[in-house]
Amino acid sequence: MTTTSKLIPPFLLIPLLALSLPVLANDEEVIAAHRQMLLEKFPGARFTEFEIDDYKGQEVFEYEFEFMGKDYEAFITREGKILRLGLD
């Protein structure tokens, strides 16, 4: 019995990688803008966790952070609308 592996040729991977890079850069820009917005409201906050999640059927960027000894969480849309912000 012979097994063959099906590998994607490297020349096909390069275009796929190029297509994914703008998405990653865009998410990084969104995250940086969100964190800046939160730091304006909570100067000196320390971010502890982050994930992209679903909140009431909408994609959100979920941030957990510490500020003045208390734990907070924020759910923010890609466009920057705060859907939830408060103590965790």
Secondary structure, 3 states (H helix, E strand, C coil): CCCCCCCCCHHHHHHHHHHHHHHHHHHHHHHHHHHHHHHHHCCCCEEEEEEEEEECCEEEEEEEEEECCEEEEEEECCCCCEEEEEEC
